[in-house]
């Protein structure tokens, strides 16, 4: 069983024996929903919200006219 540190609270979170990129896990200590973002070394981070990215990109491309 492999584990990685929760970026929220620092507790080791179990990710199973064969983690894969994109696998979602929940920290049992703080309840943070996390995603496997790197395999060697194993690293967890908050999942990317595709809707948020789309909104940010559209905000960046809009320009105000004066």
N, CA, C and O atoms as a GROMACS GRO file, in nm:
protein
  264
    1UNK      N    1   0.085  -0.119   0.000
    1UNK     CA    2   0.000   0.000   0.000
    1UNK      C    3   0.089   0.124   0.000
    1UNK      O    4   0.176   0.139   0.086
    2UNK      N    5   0.068   0.213  -0.098
    2UNK     CA    6   0.147   0.335  -0.106
    2UNK      C    7   0.069   0.452  -0.046
    2UNK      O    8  -0.054   0.450  -0.041
    3UNK      N    9   0.143   0.552  -0.002
    3UNK     CA   10   0.077   0.669   0.057
    3UNK      C   11   0.156   0.795   0.020
    3UNK      O   12   0.273   0.789  -0.018
    4UNK      N   13   0.087   0.907   0.034
    4UNK     CA   14   0.148   1.038   0.008
    4UNK      C   15   0.092   1.137   0.110
    4UNK      O   16  -0.011   1.112   0.172
    5UNK      N   17   0.162   1.247   0.126
    5UNK     CA   18   0.122   1.347   0.225
    5UNK      C   19   0.008   1.434   0.174
    5UNK      O   20   0.009   1.480   0.060
    6UNK      N   21  -0.092   1.456   0.260
    6UNK     CA   22  -0.203   1.545   0.229
    6UNK      C   23  -0.151   1.689   0.232
    6UNK      O   24  -0.092   1.731   0.331
    7UNK      N   25  -0.173   1.766   0.124
    7UNK     CA   26  -0.126   1.904   0.122
    7UNK      C   27  -0.203   1.995   0.218
    7UNK      O   28  -0.158   2.106   0.248
    8UNK      N   29  -0.319   1.950   0.264
    8UNK     CA   30  -0.402   2.029   0.355
    8UNK      C   31  -0.355   2.016   0.499
    8UNK      O   32  -0.333   2.116   0.567
    9UNK      N   33  -0.338   1.890   0.546
    9UNK     CA   34  -0.310   1.869   0.688
    9UNK      C   35  -0.179   1.796   0.717
    9UNK      O   36  -0.137   1.790   0.833
   10UNK      N   37  -0.114   1.741   0.614
   10UNK     CA   38   0.015   1.676   0.633
   10UNK      C   39   0.010   1.530   0.673
   10UNK      O   40   0.115   1.469   0.690
   11UNK      N   41  -0.107   1.472   0.687
   11UNK     CA   42  -0.122   1.332   0.724
   11UNK      C   43  -0.096   1.245   0.602
   11UNK      O   44  -0.126   1.287   0.490
   12UNK      N   45  -0.041   1.126   0.621
   12UNK     CA   46  -0.020   1.032   0.512
   12UNK      C   47  -0.153   0.973   0.467
   12UNK      O   48  -0.230   0.922   0.549
   13UNK      N   49  -0.180   0.981   0.337
   13UNK     CA   50  -0.305   0.933   0.279
   13UNK      C   51  -0.274   0.810   0.193
   13UNK      O   52  -0.187   0.816   0.106
   14UNK      N   53  -0.344   0.701   0.218
   14UNK     CA   54  -0.325   0.579   0.141
   14UNK      C   55  -0.388   0.594   0.004
   14UNK      O   56  -0.501   0.642  -0.009
   15UNK      N   57  -0.313   0.553  -0.101
   15UNK     CA   58  -0.364   0.564  -0.238
   15UNK      C   59  -0.368   0.428  -0.307
   15UNK      O   60  -0.383   0.421  -0.429
   16UNK      N   61  -0.356   0.320  -0.232
   16UNK     CA   62  -0.363   0.187  -0.289
   16UNK      C   63  -0.226   0.134  -0.327
   16UNK      O   64  -0.125   0.202  -0.310
   17UNK      N   65  -0.224   0.012  -0.379
   17UNK     CA   66  -0.096  -0.052  -0.411
   17UNK      C   67  -0.044  -0.013  -0.549
   17UNK      O   68   0.076  -0.019  -0.573
   18UNK      N   69  -0.133   0.028  -0.641
   18UNK     CA   70  -0.091   0.069  -0.775
   18UNK      C   71  -0.159   0.201  -0.812
   18UNK      O   72  -0.252   0.202  -0.893
   19UNK      N   73  -0.113   0.313  -0.754
   19UNK     CA   74  -0.176   0.442  -0.785
   19UNK      C   75  -0.157   0.481  -0.931
   19UNK      O   76  -0.056   0.447  -0.992
   20UNK      N   77  -0.254   0.553  -0.985
   20UNK     CA   78  -0.248   0.602  -1.122
   20UNK      C   79  -0.271   0.752  -1.122
   20UNK      O   80  -0.342   0.805  -1.036
   21UNK      N   81  -0.211   0.821  -1.218
   21UNK     CA   82  -0.234   0.964  -1.230
   21UNK      C   83  -0.383   0.991  -1.247
   21UNK      O   84  -0.451   0.923  -1.324
   22UNK      N   85  -0.432   1.089  -1.174
   22UNK     CA   86  -0.574   1.125  -1.183
   22UNK      C   87  -0.662   1.053  -1.084
   22UNK      O   88  -0.780   1.086  -1.072
   23UNK      N   89  -0.608   0.954  -1.011
   23UNK     CA   90  -0.690   0.882  -0.912
   23UNK      C   91  -0.731   0.980  -0.802
   23UNK      O   92  -0.649   1.057  -0.754
   24UNK      N   93  -0.858   0.975  -0.764
   24UNK     CA   94  -0.909   1.062  -0.659
   24UNK      C   95  -0.914   0.988  -0.527
   24UNK      O   96  -0.958   0.872  -0.522
   25UNK      N   97  -0.870   1.052  -0.420
   25UNK     CA   98  -0.873   0.997  -0.285
   25UNK      C   99  -0.922   1.104  -0.189
   25UNK      O  100  -0.921   1.223  -0.221
   26UNK      N  101  -0.964   1.061  -0.071
   26UNK     CA  102  -1.009   1.155   0.032
   26UNK      C  103  -0.922   1.135   0.155
   26UNK      O  104  -0.901   1.021   0.198
   27UNK      N  105  -0.873   1.243   0.212
   27UNK     CA  106  -0.795   1.238   0.336
   27UNK      C  107  -0.890   1.207   0.451
   27UNK      O  108  -0.987   1.279   0.473
   28UNK      N  109  -0.861   1.100   0.524
   28UNK     CA  110  -0.948   1.061   0.636
   28UNK      C  111  -0.937   1.157   0.754
   28UNK      O  112  -1.026   1.163   0.838
   29UNK      N  113  -0.828   1.232   0.760
   29UNK     CA  114  -0.807   1.326   0.871
   29UNK      C  115  -0.886   1.456   0.852
   29UNK      O  116  -0.959   1.497   0.942
   30UNK      N  117  -0.870   1.520   0.735
   30UNK     CA  118  -0.932   1.652   0.716
   30UNK      C  119  -1.047   1.652   0.615
   30UNK      O  120  -1.119   1.751   0.603
   31UNK      N  121  -1.064   1.541   0.541
   31UNK     CA  122  -1.173   1.531   0.445
   31UNK      C  123  -1.144   1.594   0.310
   31UNK      O  124  -1.233   1.604   0.226
   32UNK      N  125  -1.020   1.638   0.287
   32UNK     CA  126  -0.984   1.701   0.159
   32UNK      C  127  -0.995   1.599   0.046
   32UNK      O  128  -0.948   1.485   0.059
   33UNK      N  129  -1.056   1.640  -0.064
   33UNK     CA  130  -1.061   1.557  -0.184
   33UNK      C  131  -0.936   1.587  -0.265
   33UNK      O  132  -0.911   1.702  -0.302
   34UNK      N  133  -0.857   1.483  -0.294
   34UNK     CA  134  -0.727   1.501  -0.356
   34UNK      C  135  -0.712   1.412  -0.479
   34UNK      O  136  -0.784   1.315  -0.497
   35UNK      N  137  -0.616   1.449  -0.563
   35UNK     CA  138  -0.588   1.375  -0.686
   35UNK      C  139  -0.440   1.339  -0.691
   35UNK      O  140  -0.355   1.418  -0.650
   36UNK      N  141  -0.410   1.219  -0.740
   36UNK     CA  142  -0.270   1.180  -0.762
   36UNK      C  143  -0.220   1.260  -0.882
   36UNK      O  144  -0.270   1.244  -0.994
   37UNK      N  145  -0.119   1.346  -0.859
   37UNK     CA  146  -0.068   1.433  -0.966
   37UNK      C  147   0.074   1.396  -1.009
   37UNK      O  148   0.123   1.445  -1.110
   38UNK      N  149   0.140   1.309  -0.932
   38UNK     CA  150   0.276   1.267  -0.965
   38UNK      C  151   0.296   1.129  -0.906
   38UNK      O  152   0.245   1.100  -0.798
   39UNK      N  153   0.371   1.043  -0.977
   39UNK     CA  154   0.389   0.906  -0.930
   39UNK      C  155   0.524   0.879  -0.864
   39UNK      O  156   0.534   0.793  -0.777
   40UNK      N  157   0.630   0.951  -0.904
   40UNK     CA  158   0.761   0.922  -0.848
   40UNK      C  159   0.838   1.051  -0.823
   40UNK      O  160   0.902   1.102  -0.916
   41UNK      N  161   0.835   1.105  -0.704
   41UNK     CA  162   0.768   1.050  -0.585
   41UNK      C  163   0.617   1.074  -0.590
   41UNK      O  164   0.569   1.165  -0.657
   42UNK      N  165   0.545   0.991  -0.519
   42UNK     CA  166   0.400   1.000  -0.515
   42UNK      C  167   0.358   1.134  -0.454
   42UNK      O  168   0.404   1.170  -0.345
   43UNK      N  169   0.271   1.206  -0.524
   43UNK     CA  170   0.229   1.339  -0.477
   43UNK      C  171   0.080   1.359  -0.499
   43UNK      O  172   0.026   1.321  -0.603
   44UNK      N  173   0.016   1.420  -0.401
   44UNK     CA  174  -0.127   1.453  -0.408
   44UNK      C  175  -0.145   1.603  -0.413
   44UNK      O  176  -0.063   1.679  -0.360
   45UNK      N  177  -0.252   1.646  -0.479
   45UNK     CA  178  -0.287   1.788  -0.484
   45UNK      C  179  -0.438   1.796  -0.502
   45UNK      O  180  -0.504   1.694  -0.524
   46UNK      N  181  -0.492   1.916  -0.493
   46UNK     CA  182  -0.636   1.933  -0.513
   46UNK      C  183  -0.667   1.910  -0.660
   46UNK      O  184  -0.589   1.951  -0.746
   47UNK      N  185  -0.778   1.845  -0.691
   47UNK     CA  186  -0.813   1.821  -0.831
   47UNK      C  187  -0.838   1.951  -0.905
   47UNK      O  188  -0.882   2.050  -0.846
   48UNK      N  189  -0.810   1.951  -1.034
   48UNK     CA  190  -0.834   2.068  -1.119
   48UNK      C  191  -0.981   2.068  -1.157
   48UNK      O  192  -1.035   1.967  -1.201
   49UNK      N  193  -1.044   2.183  -1.140
   49UNK     CA  194  -1.184   2.199  -1.179
   49UNK      C  195  -1.185   2.259  -1.320
   49UNK      O  196  -1.154   2.376  -1.338
   50UNK      N  197  -1.220   2.177  -1.420
   50UNK     CA  198  -1.218   2.221  -1.559
   50UNK      C  199  -1.306   2.344  -1.582
   50UNK      O  200  -1.270   2.430  -1.663
   51UNK      N  201  -1.420   2.355  -1.512
   51UNK     CA  202  -1.508   2.471  -1.528
   51UNK      C  203  -1.438   2.598  -1.483
   51UNK      O  204  -1.453   2.703  -1.546
   52UNK      N  205  -1.361   2.589  -1.374
   52UNK     CA  206  -1.288   2.705  -1.323
   52UNK      C  207  -1.184   2.752  -1.424
   52UNK      O  208  -1.168   2.872  -1.445
   53UNK      N  209  -1.115   2.657  -1.487
   53UNK     CA  210  -1.013   2.692  -1.586
   53UNK      C  211  -1.078   2.764  -1.704
   53UNK      O  212  -1.026   2.864  -1.752
   54UNK      N  213  -1.191   2.712  -1.751
   54UNK     CA  214  -1.261   2.775  -1.863
   54UNK      C  215  -1.301   2.918  -1.830
   54UNK      O  216  -1.288   3.007  -1.914
   55UNK      N  217  -1.349   2.942  -1.707
   55UNK     CA  218  -1.388   3.077  -1.666
   55UNK      C  219  -1.268   3.170  -1.660
   55UNK      O  220  -1.277   3.284  -1.703
   56UNK      N  221  -1.155   3.121  -1.607
   56UNK     CA  222  -1.035   3.203  -1.596
   56UNK      C  223  -0.983   3.240  -1.735
   56UNK      O  224  -0.942   3.353  -1.757
   57UNK      N  225  -0.986   3.144  -1.828
   57UNK     CA  226  -0.938   3.172  -1.962
   57UNK      C  227  -1.026   3.275  -2.031
   57UNK      O  228  -0.975   3.362  -2.101
   58UNK      N  229  -1.158   3.266  -2.013
   58UNK     CA  230  -1.246   3.362  -2.078
   58UNK      C  231  -1.231   3.500  -2.013
   58UNK      O  232  -1.246   3.602  -2.082
   59UNK      N  233  -1.201   3.507  -1.883
   59UNK     CA  234  -1.177   3.634  -1.817
   59UNK      C  235  -1.049   3.700  -1.871
   59UNK      O  236  -1.044   3.822  -1.887
   60UNK      N  237  -0.948   3.619  -1.899
   60UNK     CA  238  -0.821   3.671  -1.949
   60UNK      C  239  -0.833   3.726  -2.091
   60UNK      O  240  -0.761   3.818  -2.128
   61UNK      N  241  -0.922   3.669  -2.170
   61UNK     CA  242  -0.933   3.710  -2.310
   61UNK      C  243  -1.025   3.829  -2.330
   61UNK      O  244  -1.022   3.894  -2.435
   62UNK      N  245  -1.108   3.859  -2.231
   62UNK     CA  246  -1.198   3.974  -2.242
   62UNK      C  247  -1.122   4.100  -2.207
   62UNK      O  248  -1.054   4.107  -2.105
   63UNK      N  249  -1.134   4.201  -2.291
   63UNK     CA  250  -1.069   4.328  -2.264
   63UNK      C  251  -1.175   4.437  -2.259
   63UNK      O  252  -1.272   4.434  -2.335
   64UNK      N  253  -1.156   4.531  -2.170
   64UNK     CA  254  -1.249   4.641  -2.158
   64UNK      C  255  -1.216   4.748  -2.262
   64UNK      O  256  -1.099   4.775  -2.290
   65UNK      N  257  -1.319   4.806  -2.319
   65UNK     CA  258  -1.298   4.914  -2.414
   65UNK      C  259  -1.318   5.047  -2.342
   65UNK      O  260  -1.408   5.062  -2.259
   66UNK      N  261  -1.233   5.143  -2.375
   66UNK     CA  262  -1.242   5.275  -2.311
   66UNK      C  263  -1.288   5.378  -2.409
   66UNK      O  264  -1.302   5.495  -2.373
   0.00000   0.00000   0.00000
